[in-house]
Every structure is written in structure tokens, then in C-alpha cells.
Amino acid sequence: MISILVPTLNEAKNIPKLIKKLNNFQYKYELIIVDDNSTDNTEQIVRKFLNKKIKFLKRVEINRDLSQSIMLGAENAKYKHVLVLDCDLQHDITDANLMFKKLLKYNLDIVIGSRFLTQKYSGNLGFFRSLFSLSFIFTINFLLKKKTTDPLSGFFICKKNIMFKNKDNYFLKGYKILFDIIYNSRQNVKIKDIQINFGKRKHGKSKLNSRIVRIFIEQIFYTLKKNFLLNKKKKII
């Protein structure tokens, strides 16, 4: 049993297709759609599908924020495992089945759908987006120690308690909640990467912009500072 968390922002055209694709998920689940105050008819479309298995939450804050959406969804999740995936249909449900199977079999804390485990270029991500992501990943691995091949992934399964155990240490802004969980949770977690089939976006557009990049750079510096202070404290003790 697992809670599937899907953050949305103007994804009206993708909602019906995503719900249909989830019929291929092999485990019992609830779907929690967390909307970040969309300006299209995402909410109206979602409400047509609401039932005991599908929930809808809406954030109305001025600043849209994926990390806050994911944490809100996790707070309302009833199962002890959560699957985070995007609504843009680029994440394959077949991969999600394999990810959850691995997590249960090996009692892992996090299984990450990596775009770069066995390949260094994701065709559907595009050359420049791949180069952009890989540059940040290289920097993260150099500064903070490599824990995964894709700390920027938006597709992962996690034990819910891992997300909340050290929440006070999180940056909790921007679009990289997985990065927060891995590098700011102050706990040793068992992680495994699975190479995913990263699909092509069919509707909508990427949310990446200069503001998101700026926030993520701030998140890296925040994490570096947290780690520096933690290591300093350990040395004193």
C-alpha cells in the first residue's frame, strides 16, 4: 500500500491520462493531487475523478512551491510509503512498479527514478537540460558527497517517516524536495537508484525558470552551511 503524491500546476490536459495510466500500478494506492493554485481548469478536471481513492488538495499561497506541495500531500497521506511523480506523463508507471518492488524487497528507505544511472544524456529531457542537470549533479557530488546519480529527480519512493524525521532541517523551498530529504535529513538512509524511461512531455510546459534556478542555488548554499555547522559541532564533541 502506498500514497501517490502528484503536484500540479496547470496540468488539466494531463490529469485524465495520468489517472488512466495509474491503472497499471500493481499495488494498492491512494492518489493525492496537490494543486499549486492553477490558473487553468485543473481543479475542475480533478474534481470529476474524486472518490475514496483520489484526494484533492489546493494551495492558495502567493508563492507557488513544489516542495511545500509535496510535504502537504505527505502530511495527508495515510500509508507509510509515498511515491512522488510529476503530472506531465514523463514518468513511467512500469518503472514505479519496479521501484516499489525493490524498496519492499530490500527494505530500502528511498528508491530514486534516475535519469542518469546508466546514461549521461536523456533524449526527452533535451541536450541543454541534460547538460544543465548534470552540471548541478557534478557540483553536488563534489561538495556534498555522492549519494545518488540523480538528486534532482522528481520521481522517487520514500518511507514517509524519513520525510518528517528531521523536517526542521529542510530548506523547504523550490522544486528539489528529494535533495532536501537526502542531504538535510541528518540521518543515514538506504538509497537505491533505478534507471527510468524518461518520457516526452505531451501537454503543458516545463516550470524551469530563472527563479527556480536561483532558489536551488540558495538551497545548495543553505545545505553547505548546515553541513559545515554540523561537522564543526561533531568535532567539538
Steps between C-alpha positions, in 0.01 A plus 500: 500500500631840404397865474571654160569874518459703182563877509319693227517842340290549187489130412132470401572310178726250675277411796267250325791326328698472824205349687454249216870409503483432873273204423827325412639549849515157662457597865214636705524878509336831570562793268546845653507785250634823646429801283711814525218742418477424127357762267353250256217255578721241676283509813175449308646205312636335816170535682331290232715205610483536878410184692621307805832434326564845351541812716544863401686767696551860394762748607395864469820665621644783290829321440459176308732232632532133410683403819219643711246316285675166548526545876132598520411186309719285726335649810165379367623159383359199683760240396857468627655517153465786253565514128573843355455547127430783261170551323660562160497126407880485467521241778419140409269302729691184407806657659294587809403133538865396488603774743246396763586133454868578567420713804290227659736215411814663641333713772638820352419850621498668158494374143573765239393498139828619352538651154874453512582165660609323181497791257632856498249649262123481518357551152157613612654738750698664221871562462518833681269391784709183539820707505345740750390218733828311473698816580303550820527131590880511452517804730281333762709182496820702532378718787270268692608144419329279244193320634308450177547550127198733486436710813291733281247233405132569548419128493567301817351272764572567864398382845277776630671518839829582324341815361393629841766374741722807456267735316621799704835475321348527152530799272139435392493735206521442128462192286763262640343331801697179441824695541370627835406152620837350405738774612317680781327220687794431735457125480653208320260376237519197276468620141482318170479645149298351216560613142169630368348549159458875505214582265418798283269770630172493309315799647596805701846644532801471727487705821876564491588870505761735645313526832509123550871489415571782747306326778686175440837676519383646832403148607850370424663777705251442783592130501873570492463730800292242690756229431790724600338588833411136565855380435639779716271396784611136468866602524433700817319204659 
